[in-house]
Amino acid sequence: MKKRGKILGYTLLLTLVLLLSACSGNSGAPEIDTLTDENTQLRRELDSVQEQLEAAQSEIERLEGELNTAVEAAAEVETPAPSAVLPQMDSKELLLGKWYDQVFHAEGMFSWVQVLILEADGAGTMNRIYYVPKSEAENLQEQMDLGFPLVNFDSSTGCSWSLDGDALRVVLDNGEIGNYTFSAEKQQLMLKNSNGQEQIYAKEIPTETEGYVRRSTYAEDREDKEAALREKFLGNWYFDVLVWTFNEDGTGYLDIPELGDQPATKRESTYEVFDDPADPTYLCLVMDWDNGSTSYYYPTFETDGSMTLEFIDDSEPIRLTRTFDISNCPISEEIISNGIGVLSGSIFSDLLPQ
């Protein structure tokens, strides 16, 4: 651009000089010759630059053409979609886990579904899981609050299993045998039952269970509540020379030492504890003894850590302590005050179930 401007300037100057020369004769001939030479030189330089520009433009056009050709060629080549690499699992691995019978037995408060669980070591379990309708949930909770427990009917039977091709053989611990056909593609187990009908197991739980809740939920709630009530009683309690023991599993016993002609005795029992949500002070201890009799006591826990048991009749309450307390020995005092003769009969007849 600078050279073009310079040439244009010289051209205008030359034109002006020629005009002046025409007006004044030949007095400016040397200057005109000099300017003419410079103008010629500039024209040559201009032509050279012009040729270089044209060559550069041609090279740019050539490179653009090559680039467009390469882009078009790349567009015509289809890029294969990346293939997903899935982990290779054999049929045995695909079998592991829970398989639900797709038939849900809707039987109200006793609804159930069968579940087969297969483990990696070839063992497993066949389970029957019980459900109750959600519509009964509020009523169930009220009954449980009143102390009426909901029994958990869930059951489980151990089994072993083996796979040969697509044939799955399940042997239950009770001797029953189930021959299933395994479809890895459909992720299903198919069993022909005794009626000749096809029974299908799948990984998904039947949709009908959406309107139900597991029965064990309520049973577990009740079990947790009972465990919390029993916790206050757990361990050994002393009344005179007697030792009362309450175990965590709801069993217990009463140890009676040998006294006179009365031999040492261990009375076994099971026990339950009931409360009343409407009365936080109410507790009832029910003990079922090994001779078939049942005793009812109303326990009260004292601030000194002892427990007082009241009877359902007008009998005198008894006090149990966590350790032997010589001040809590009414039976021994009676023996001492009445002499050895009191040992001839059962001195616990008023305290123990008959």
C-alpha positions in Angstrom: 0.0 0.0 0.0 2.9 2.4 0.8 4.5 1.7 -2.6 1.2 2.3 -4.4 0.8 5.7 -2.6 4.4 6.6 -3.5 3.9 5.8 -7.2 0.6 7.7 -7.3 2.4 10.7 -5.8 5.2 10.6 -8.4 2.7 10.2 -11.2 0.8 13.3 -10.1 4.1 15.2 -9.8 5.3 14.2 -13.2 2.0 15.3 -14.7 2.4 18.7 -13.0 5.9 19.0 -14.3 5.0 18.2 -17.8 2.3 20.8 -17.7 4.6 23.4 -16.4 7.2 22.4 -19.0 4.7 22.9 -21.8 4.0 26.3 -20.5 7.7 27.4 -20.0 9.5 25.7 -22.9 12.3 23.1 -22.5 13.9 24.7 -19.3 12.8 21.7 -17.1 13.9 18.8 -19.4 16.6 17.4 -17.0 14.1 17.2 -14.1 11.5 15.6 -16.3 14.0 12.9 -17.3 14.8 12.2 -13.7 11.2 11.9 -12.7 10.5 9.7 -15.6 13.2 7.2 -14.6 11.9 7.1 -11.0 8.4 6.6 -12.3 9.6 3.7 -14.4 11.4 2.1 -11.5 8.4 2.4 -9.3 6.2 0.8 -11.9 8.5 -2.1 -12.1 8.4 -2.5 -8.3 4.7 -2.2 -8.3 4.4 -5.0 -11.0 6.7 -7.2 -8.9 4.6 -6.7 -5.7 1.5 -7.3 -7.8 2.9 -10.6 -9.0 3.8 -11.7 -5.5 0.2 -10.9 -4.3 -1.3 -12.9 -7.1 1.0 -15.8 -6.3 0.1 -15.7 -2.6 -3.6 -15.5 -3.5 -3.2 -18.5 -5.8 -1.5 -20.5 -3.0 -4.3 -19.5 -0.5 -6.9 -20.7 -3.0 -5.0 -23.9 -3.5 -4.8 -24.6 0.2 -8.4 -23.8 0.7 -9.4 -26.2 -2.0 -7.3 -29.0 -0.4 -8.9 -28.2 3.0 -12.4 -28.4 1.6 -11.6 -31.6 -0.1 -10.3 -33.2 3.1 -13.4 -32.0 5.1 -15.8 -33.4 2.5 -13.9 -36.7 2.4 -14.0 -36.9 6.3 -17.7 -36.2 6.3 -18.3 -39.1 3.9 -16.6 -41.6 6.1 -19.0 -43.0 8.8 -17.5 -43.0 12.3 -18.6 -46.2 14.0 -20.5 -45.7 17.3 -18.4 -46.8 20.3 -19.6 -50.3 21.3 -20.4 -50.7 25.0 -18.1 -53.1 26.7 -20.3 -55.3 29.0 -18.8 -57.4 31.7 -18.9 -61.0 30.8 -20.9 -62.9 33.4 -21.6 -66.6 33.4 -25.0 -68.1 34.1 -24.2 -68.9 37.7 -23.3 -65.3 38.4 -26.6 -64.1 36.8 -28.5 -66.5 39.1 -27.3 -65.0 42.4 -29.7 -63.0 44.5 -33.4 -62.9 45.1 -36.0 -64.4 42.8 -39.7 -63.5 43.4 -42.6 -65.8 42.4 -44.6 -63.5 40.1 -47.9 -64.8 41.7 -48.8 -62.7 44.7 -51.3 -64.5 47.0 -53.7 -61.7 48.1 -55.3 -63.2 51.1 -56.0 -60.1 53.3 -54.1 -60.2 56.5 -52.4 -63.4 55.5 -51.2 -62.3 52.0 -47.8 -63.7 50.9 -45.2 -64.2 48.2 -42.6 -66.8 47.7 -38.9 -65.7 47.4 -36.0 -67.9 46.4 -32.5 -66.6 47.4 -29.5 -68.2 45.7 -26.0 -67.7 47.1 -22.6 -68.0 45.5 -21.5 -71.1 47.5 -24.4 -73.2 46.1 -26.6 -72.7 49.2 -29.7 -70.7 49.5 -33.2 -70.3 51.1 -36.8 -70.6 50.0 -38.7 -67.9 51.9 -42.4 -67.1 52.3 -42.9 -63.4 53.1 -46.3 -62.3 54.6 -48.0 -59.0 54.0 -50.9 -57.0 55.3 -53.0 -54.4 53.4 -51.9 -50.8 54.0 -55.6 -50.0 54.5 -55.4 -52.0 57.7 -52.3 -50.2 59.0 -54.1 -47.8 61.3 -56.3 -50.5 62.8 -53.3 -52.7 63.3 -51.4 -50.0 65.1 -54.3 -49.4 67.5 -54.5 -53.1 68.4 -50.8 -53.2 69.0 -50.9 -50.2 71.2 -53.5 -52.0 73.3 -51.1 -54.9 73.7 -52.4 -57.3 71.1 -49.2 -58.4 69.2 -49.2 -59.3 65.5 -47.5 -62.6 64.9 -44.9 -62.7 62.2 -45.6 -65.7 60.0 -42.5 -65.4 57.7 -40.8 -68.7 57.2 -37.6 -69.9 55.7 -36.2 -73.2 54.5 -32.6 -73.9 53.5 -31.7 -75.3 50.2 -28.8 -76.2 47.8 -28.7 -75.6 44.1 -26.8 -76.6 41.0 -26.9 -75.5 37.3 -26.4 -77.6 34.3 -26.8 -75.6 31.1 -30.1 -73.9 31.6 -31.4 -76.5 34.0 -31.5 -75.3 37.6 -32.0 -77.9 40.3 -33.0 -76.7 43.8 -33.2 -79.2 46.7 -34.9 -78.0 49.9 -33.8 -79.1 53.3 -37.1 -80.8 53.7 -36.4 -83.0 50.7 -38.6 -81.2 48.1 -36.9 -80.8 44.7 -37.6 -78.1 42.2 -36.4 -78.3 38.5 -36.3 -74.9 37.0 -35.4 -73.7 33.5 -33.2 -70.6 33.5 -33.6 -68.0 30.8 -30.6 -65.6 31.0 -32.1 -63.5 28.2 -35.5 -63.0 30.0 -33.9 -63.1 33.4 -36.5 -65.6 34.6 -36.8 -69.0 36.3 -39.6 -71.2 35.0 -41.0 -74.1 37.0 -43.8 -76.4 36.2 -45.8 -77.0 39.4 -47.7 -80.1 40.3 -50.8 -78.8 38.4 -48.7 -78.6 35.2 -48.9 -74.8 35.2 -45.8 -72.7 34.6 -44.6 -70.9 37.7 -42.3 -67.9 36.9 -39.7 -66.3 39.1 -38.1 -63.0 38.3 -35.9 -60.4 39.9 -38.7 -57.9 40.3 -41.1 -58.1 43.2 -44.8 -58.4 42.1 -46.4 -55.0 41.6 -49.4 -56.1 43.8 -47.2 -55.7 46.9 -47.4 -51.9 46.4 -50.7 -51.9 48.3 -49.3 -53.9 51.2 -46.7 -53.7 53.9 -44.7 -56.5 55.3 -46.3 -58.2 58.2 -43.0 -58.5 60.0 -42.8 -54.7 60.1 -45.5 -54.7 62.8 -44.3 -57.8 64.4 -40.8 -56.3 64.7 -42.2 -53.2 66.2 -44.0 -55.2 68.8 -40.9 -57.3 69.4 -38.8 -54.2 69.9 -41.4 -52.8 72.3 -41.5 -56.1 74.3 -37.7 -56.2 74.4 -37.7 -52.7 75.8 -40.2 -53.7 78.5 -38.3 -56.9 79.4 -35.1 -54.9 79.7 -36.0 -53.6 83.1 -36.4 -57.2 84.4 -33.3 -58.8 83.0 -30.9 -60.5 85.3 -31.1 -61.9 88.9 -33.4 -60.6 91.6 -33.4 -61.7 95.3 -36.2 -62.3 97.7 -35.0 -63.7 100.9 -33.2 -66.9 99.9 -35.0 -67.2 96.6 -33.4 -66.1 93.3 -35.5 -64.9 90.4 -33.9 -64.9 87.0 -35.2 -63.2 83.9 -33.6 -63.9 80.5 -33.5 -61.7 77.4 -35.4 -64.3 75.3 -38.4 -64.2 77.6 -37.5 -67.3 79.6 -36.8 -67.4 83.3 -36.6 -69.5 86.4 -36.9 -69.4 90.2 -34.2 -71.0 92.3 -35.4 -72.4 95.7 -32.6 -73.6 98.0 -32.9 -76.8 100.1 -34.7 -76.0 103.4 -35.4 -78.7 106.0 -37.2 -81.6 104.3 -37.9 -79.4 101.2 -35.4 -80.2 98.4 -33.7 -77.6 96.2 -36.1 -76.7 93.4 -35.7 -74.9 90.1 -38.9 -73.7 88.6 -38.7 -72.8 84.9 -41.1 -70.3 83.2 -41.6 -68.0 80.3 -42.7 -64.5 80.9 -44.3 -61.5 79.1 -44.6 -57.9 80.1 -47.6 -55.7 79.1 -48.1 -52.0 79.4 -51.0 -49.6 78.9 -50.4 -46.6 76.6 -53.2 -44.8 78.4 -51.6 -45.3 81.8 -47.8 -44.9 81.9 -47.7 -46.4 85.5 -49.3 -49.7 84.5 -47.2 -52.8 84.0 -48.3 -56.5 84.1 -45.9 -59.4 84.4 -47.4 -62.7 83.2 -45.4 -65.8 84.0 -46.3 -69.2 82.6 -44.7 -71.9 84.8 -43.5 -75.4 83.8 -46.4 -77.0 85.7 -48.9 -75.3 83.4 -50.0 -72.6 85.8 -49.9 -68.9 85.2 -49.1 -66.1 87.6 -50.0 -62.4 87.3 -48.0 -59.7 89.0 -48.1 -55.9 88.9 -44.5 -54.7 89.2 -43.3 -51.3 90.5 -39.7 -50.2 90.2 -38.5 -48.2 93.2 -36.0 -45.4 93.3 -33.5 -47.6 95.2 -33.3 -50.0 92.3 -35.6 -52.7 93.9 -38.8 -54.0 92.4 -42.1 -54.6 94.2 -44.4 -57.3 92.9 -48.1 -57.0 93.8 -50.4 -60.0 93.5 -53.8 -60.0 91.8 -55.4 -60.9 95.1 -54.9 -59.3 98.5 -51.7 -61.1 99.3 -48.8 -59.1 100.7 -46.5 -57.7 98.0 -43.0 -58.9 97.9 -39.9 -56.8 97.3 -37.0 -58.0 95.1 -33.5 -56.6 95.2 -30.6 -56.8 92.8 -28.3 -58.2 95.5 -29.0 -60.3 98.6 -30.4 -58.0 101.3 -30.6 -59.4 104.8 -33.2 -56.9 105.7 -35.4 -58.4 103.0 -35.8 -61.9 104.5 -39.4 -62.3 105.8 -39.3 -66.1 105.3 -36.1 -66.5 107.3 -37.5 -64.3 110.1 -40.6 -66.5 110.2 -38.5 -69.7 110.5 -36.5 -68.2 113.3 -39.6 -66.9 115.2 -41.6 -70.1 114.8 -38.8 -72.6 115.3 -37.6 -75.5 113.2 -41.0 -77.0 112.9 -41.9 -74.6 110.2 -39.6 -76.4 107.9 -41.8 -79.5 107.9 -44.0 -78.2 105.1 -43.8 -76.0 102.1 -43.2 -72.5 103.4 -43.5 -71.1 99.8 -47.1 -72.1 99.2 -48.2 -68.5 99.3 -45.5 -67.3 97.0 -45.2 -69.9 94.3 -47.7 -71.1 91.7 -49.2 -74.5 92.5 
